[in-house]
Amino acid sequence: MKINTASSHLKAFNEGALRMKMIRKEIVNMMFDEKRFSYLNKISLSKNILIDTTRELISQGEKYLSACKNTDEHVRVAIDVDEYRGMLNELVK
């Protein structure tokens, strides 16, 4: 059983942010690989991956924010969550 603490949510949020960076790099590589998918499939797949990852980042960030007190880390996560919300709004248009 996993204990849901502020530190576990922060760890999940930070891991998700790192995963997002790796996904972005992989998407760039995928776009230039002619053998993997057609262009439209690449766009659709990339968008779906980004949407799912962004939603998870927002969820973990919100859980962390609700479980912790005001700290410098709290402010950083709040800013990042707000930026991810903006990104998600653009992706789902």
Stockholm file with secondary structure:
# STOCKHOLM 1.0

chainA/1-93         MKINTASSHLKAFNEGALRMKMIRKEIVNMMFDEKRFSYLNKISLSKNILIDTTRELISQGEKYLSACKNTDEHVRVAIDVDEYRGMLNELVK
#=GR chainA/1-93 SS CCCCCHHHHHHHHHHHHHHHHHHHHHHHHHHHCTTTCCHHHHHHHHHHHHHHHHHHHHHHHHHHHHHSCSCHHHHHHHHHHHHHHHHHHHHTC
#=GC SS_cons        CCCCCHHHHHHHHHHHHHHHHHHHHHHHHHHHCTTTCCHHHHHHHHHHHHHHHHHHHHHHHHHHHHHSCSCHHHHHHHHHHHHHHHHHHHHTC
//
